[in-house]
């Protein structure tokens, strides 16, 4: 998949292209000369990409929580281009609340979009990649898939699920020539912390110093994050053109910082409690 020859014969399928990273990636990949299936719930939001790249961008309406919508978009992609080489599961939503404040309809919907929607799109495209004996699946997770943070506990849960799912998928498909990369950004200047993320109306005062404070920090940082979506798109393209793409791709300095902190804390717990951990096995006489 790292062969740069005949780019115009390779096809990307990207979910969630109306704004943010998905839009930047679709534009970046089209400029690089690839064909792209550009998807969003409302096609008019992505019409400018088709206008700018006639014959290269196929616009498809896609609601990742609707299996009929998924099947229709994948069928349209295969009819138009005959193959899919890169699948980017980018569609996702956020939700801000302490765990105890979180309301069930909202966190269940977030799982439907962030995890089950990702799975359903992947499952719809895997048979084609198996037939091709090649492909590259990129699942957009988050630094929140590595480390837990207050006010986004259920978002953390969806992204931790993406991490485990993707690691298992990578081991199941490697012999078929299908690569998997988990993309884990930190804060980027997208609309994730703005319009795209809901907050619970439930406020429990005991959580104001933890979840409440972090929720406010996230909201206040919207539009001022360090991450540049264009640079993130270029990084993803670079990884896809590499002969040896990584399983884990961190994007952003804050992602690096927080993952290293998590690893340090994990190592400390492992080393401190090593004897207790090993002692849980059956003991030989």
C-alpha positions as CSV (number, residue, x, y, z in Angstrom):
1,X,0.0,0.0,0.0
2,X,3.0,2.3,0.3
3,X,3.6,2.3,-3.5
4,X,3.1,5.8,-4.8
5,X,2.6,4.7,-8.4
6,X,-0.8,5.1,-10.0
7,X,-2.3,7.2,-7.3
8,X,-5.3,7.9,-9.4
9,X,-6.1,4.2,-9.4
10,X,-6.3,4.1,-5.6
11,X,-9.5,4.9,-3.8
12,X,-10.2,6.4,-0.3
13,X,-13.4,6.2,1.5
14,X,-13.7,8.8,4.3
15,X,-16.5,9.2,6.8
16,X,-17.5,12.5,8.4
17,X,-16.2,14.9,5.7
18,X,-18.5,17.9,6.3
19,X,-16.0,19.7,8.7
20,X,-12.8,19.3,10.7
21,X,-10.3,16.6,10.1
22,X,-12.5,14.6,7.7
23,X,-12.9,17.7,5.4
24,X,-9.2,18.5,5.6
25,X,-8.2,14.9,4.8
26,X,-10.5,14.6,1.9
27,X,-9.1,17.8,0.4
28,X,-5.5,16.8,1.0
29,X,-5.9,13.4,-0.5
30,X,-7.7,14.8,-3.6
31,X,-5.0,17.3,-4.1
32,X,-2.5,14.4,-3.9
33,X,-4.2,12.8,-6.9
34,X,-6.3,10.0,-5.3
35,X,-9.9,9.3,-6.0
36,X,-12.0,9.8,-2.9
37,X,-15.4,8.8,-1.7
38,X,-16.4,11.8,0.3
39,X,-19.2,11.2,2.7
40,X,-21.4,13.3,5.1
41,X,-24.9,13.0,6.4
42,X,-25.9,16.0,4.1
43,X,-24.3,15.9,0.6
44,X,-24.7,19.7,0.1
45,X,-22.1,20.2,2.9
46,X,-19.4,18.6,0.7
47,X,-20.6,19.7,-2.7
48,X,-17.7,22.2,-3.0
49,X,-15.2,19.3,-3.0
50,X,-16.9,17.6,-6.0
51,X,-16.9,21.0,-7.8
52,X,-13.2,21.5,-7.1
53,X,-12.2,17.9,-8.1
54,X,-14.6,16.7,-10.9
55,X,-14.3,13.0,-11.6
56,X,-12.1,12.4,-8.6
57,X,-14.5,13.0,-5.7
58,X,-17.6,10.9,-5.4
59,X,-20.1,12.4,-2.9
60,X,-22.2,10.0,-0.9
61,X,-24.8,10.6,1.8
62,X,-23.8,8.5,4.8
63,X,-25.3,8.2,8.3
64,X,-23.0,5.7,10.1
65,X,-25.8,4.8,12.4
66,X,-28.0,3.5,9.5
67,X,-26.9,0.2,7.9
68,X,-29.0,0.9,4.8
69,X,-27.2,4.2,4.4
70,X,-23.8,2.4,4.8
71,X,-24.7,-0.3,2.3
72,X,-25.9,2.3,-0.3
73,X,-22.7,4.4,0.0
74,X,-20.4,1.4,-0.3
75,X,-22.3,0.1,-3.3
76,X,-22.1,3.6,-4.9
77,X,-18.3,3.6,-4.3
78,X,-17.8,0.2,-5.8
79,X,-20.0,1.0,-8.8
80,X,-18.0,4.2,-9.4
81,X,-14.5,3.2,-8.7
82,X,-14.4,-0.6,-8.4
83,X,-12.3,-0.8,-5.3
84,X,-11.5,0.8,-1.9
85,X,-7.9,0.9,-0.8
86,X,-8.1,3.2,2.2
87,X,-11.0,3.4,4.7
88,X,-10.9,6.3,7.2
89,X,-13.5,6.0,9.9
90,X,-13.5,9.6,11.0
91,X,-17.1,10.3,11.9
92,X,-17.6,10.9,15.6
93,X,-19.3,13.1,18.2
94,X,-18.4,14.2,21.7
95,X,-20.4,14.6,25.0
96,X,-19.4,16.5,28.1
97,X,-20.6,15.4,31.6
98,X,-19.4,13.7,34.7
99,X,-20.2,10.0,34.5
100,X,-22.9,10.4,37.1
101,X,-24.4,13.4,35.3
102,X,-24.5,11.6,31.9
103,X,-27.9,10.9,30.4
104,X,-28.4,7.5,28.8
105,X,-29.9,8.5,25.4
106,X,-26.9,10.8,24.8
107,X,-24.1,8.4,25.7
108,X,-25.8,5.5,23.9
109,X,-26.0,7.6,20.8
110,X,-22.3,8.4,21.1
111,X,-21.5,4.7,21.2
112,X,-23.7,4.2,18.1
113,X,-21.7,6.8,16.2
114,X,-18.2,6.5,17.6
115,X,-18.0,2.7,17.9
116,X,-20.9,0.8,16.4
117,X,-21.0,3.1,13.3
118,X,-17.3,2.6,12.8
119,X,-17.7,-1.1,13.1
120,X,-20.6,-1.2,10.6
121,X,-18.7,0.7,8.0
122,X,-15.7,-1.5,8.5
123,X,-17.7,-4.6,8.2
124,X,-19.3,-3.4,5.0
125,X,-15.9,-2.8,3.4
126,X,-13.9,-5.7,4.7
127,X,-15.2,-8.3,2.2
128,X,-14.0,-6.1,-0.7
129,X,-10.6,-5.6,0.9
130,X,-10.3,-9.4,1.5
131,X,-11.1,-10.0,-2.1
132,X,-8.5,-7.4,-3.1
133,X,-6.0,-9.0,-0.7
134,X,-5.1,-5.5,0.4
135,X,-6.3,-2.4,2.0
136,X,-5.6,0.0,4.9
137,X,-8.2,0.8,7.6
138,X,-7.6,4.0,9.6
139,X,-9.8,4.3,12.7
140,X,-9.8,7.8,14.2
141,X,-9.7,7.4,17.9
142,X,-8.3,10.1,20.3
143,X,-5.8,10.7,23.1
144,X,-9.0,10.0,25.1
145,X,-8.6,6.4,23.8
146,X,-5.4,6.1,25.7
147,X,-6.0,8.1,28.9
148,X,-9.1,9.0,30.9
149,X,-10.1,12.6,31.6
150,X,-12.8,14.1,33.8
151,X,-16.0,15.2,32.0
152,X,-15.6,12.9,29.0
153,X,-15.9,9.5,30.7
154,X,-18.3,8.0,28.1
155,X,-16.4,9.6,25.2
156,X,-13.3,7.9,26.7
157,X,-15.2,4.6,26.8
158,X,-16.1,4.9,23.1
159,X,-12.5,5.6,22.1
160,X,-11.0,2.9,24.4
161,X,-13.4,0.6,22.6
162,X,-12.0,1.7,19.2
163,X,-8.5,1.1,20.4
164,X,-9.2,-2.5,21.5
165,X,-11.3,-3.3,18.4
166,X,-8.6,-2.0,16.1
167,X,-5.7,-3.8,17.7
168,X,-7.7,-7.1,17.4
169,X,-8.7,-6.3,13.8
170,X,-5.0,-5.7,12.9
171,X,-4.0,-9.1,14.1
172,X,-6.9,-10.8,12.3
173,X,-6.3,-9.2,8.9
174,X,-2.5,-8.8,8.6
175,X,-2.1,-12.1,6.7
176,X,-4.7,-10.8,4.2
177,X,-2.6,-7.7,3.3
178,X,-5.0,-5.4,5.2
179,X,-3.3,-2.9,7.5
180,X,-4.8,-1.1,10.4
181,X,-3.8,2.3,11.9
182,X,-5.3,3.9,15.0
183,X,-5.2,7.7,14.6
184,X,-5.1,9.3,18.1
185,X,-5.3,13.2,18.0
186,X,-5.1,15.5,20.9
187,X,-6.8,18.9,20.6
188,X,-7.2,20.2,17.0
189,X,-9.0,23.3,15.7
190,X,-12.1,21.4,14.6
191,X,-15.7,21.8,15.8
192,X,-15.5,18.8,18.1
193,X,-15.5,21.0,21.3
194,X,-18.0,23.4,19.8
195,X,-21.2,22.7,17.9
196,X,-20.5,19.0,17.5
197,X,-20.4,18.1,21.3
198,X,-23.4,18.2,23.6
199,X,-23.3,18.8,27.4
200,X,-25.5,17.2,29.9
201,X,-28.0,19.6,31.5
202,X,-27.5,17.8,34.8
203,X,-25.1,19.5,37.1
204,X,-23.9,17.9,40.3
205,X,-22.0,20.5,42.4
206,X,-19.6,17.8,43.9
207,X,-18.1,17.4,40.4
208,X,-17.5,21.0,39.7
209,X,-13.8,20.9,40.7
210,X,-13.1,17.9,38.4
211,X,-15.5,17.3,35.6
212,X,-16.9,20.8,35.7
213,X,-13.5,22.5,35.5
214,X,-12.3,20.3,32.6
215,X,-15.5,20.7,30.7
216,X,-15.1,24.5,30.9
217,X,-11.4,24.2,29.9
218,X,-12.3,22.2,26.8
219,X,-15.1,24.6,25.8
220,X,-12.9,27.6,26.3
221,X,-10.1,26.1,24.1
222,X,-12.4,25.5,21.2
223,X,-10.9,27.2,18.1
224,X,-7.6,27.8,20.0
225,X,-6.2,24.3,20.2
226,X,-2.6,23.7,19.2
227,X,-3.5,21.1,16.5
228,X,-3.7,22.1,12.8
229,X,-6.2,19.9,10.9
230,X,-4.3,20.5,7.6
231,X,-1.0,19.2,9.1
232,X,-2.9,16.3,10.6
233,X,-4.2,15.4,7.2
234,X,-0.8,15.6,5.7
235,X,0.5,13.3,8.4
236,X,-2.2,10.7,7.8
237,X,-1.4,10.8,4.0
238,X,2.3,10.4,4.7
239,X,1.5,7.3,6.9
240,X,-0.7,5.8,4.2
241,X,2.1,6.2,1.6
242,X,4.6,4.6,3.9
243,X,5.6,0.9,3.2
244,X,5.4,0.3,7.0
245,X,2.5,2.3,8.5
246,X,2.3,2.2,12.3
247,X,-0.5,0.6,14.3
248,X,-0.7,3.7,16.5
249,X,-0.3,7.2,15.1
250,X,-0.4,10.0,17.7
251,X,-1.2,13.5,16.4
252,X,-0.3,16.6,18.3
253,X,2.2,17.4,21.1
254,X,-0.4,17.0,23.8
255,X,-1.1,13.5,22.6
256,X,2.6,12.6,22.9
257,X,2.7,14.2,26.4
258,X,-0.4,12.5,27.7
259,X,0.5,9.1,26.4
260,X,4.0,9.2,27.8
261,X,2.5,10.3,31.2
262,X,0.1,7.3,31.0
263,X,2.9,4.9,30.2
264,X,5.0,6.3,33.1
265,X,2.1,5.9,35.5
266,X,1.4,2.4,34.2
267,X,5.0,1.3,34.5
268,X,5.0,2.6,38.1
269,X,2.0,0.6,39.1
270,X,3.3,-2.5,37.3
271,X,6.7,-2.3,39.0
272,X,5.3,-1.5,42.5
273,X,2.8,-4.3,42.5
274,X,4.8,-6.8,40.5
275,X,5.0,-9.4,43.3
276,X,1.3,-9.2,43.9
277,X,0.5,-9.6,40.2
278,X,2.8,-12.6,39.8
279,X,1.5,-14.1,43.0
280,X,-2.0,-14.5,41.6
281,X,-0.9,-17.6,39.6
282,X,-1.1,-21.1,40.9
283,X,2.1,-21.8,42.9
284,X,4.2,-24.9,42.3
285,X,5.5,-26.8,45.3
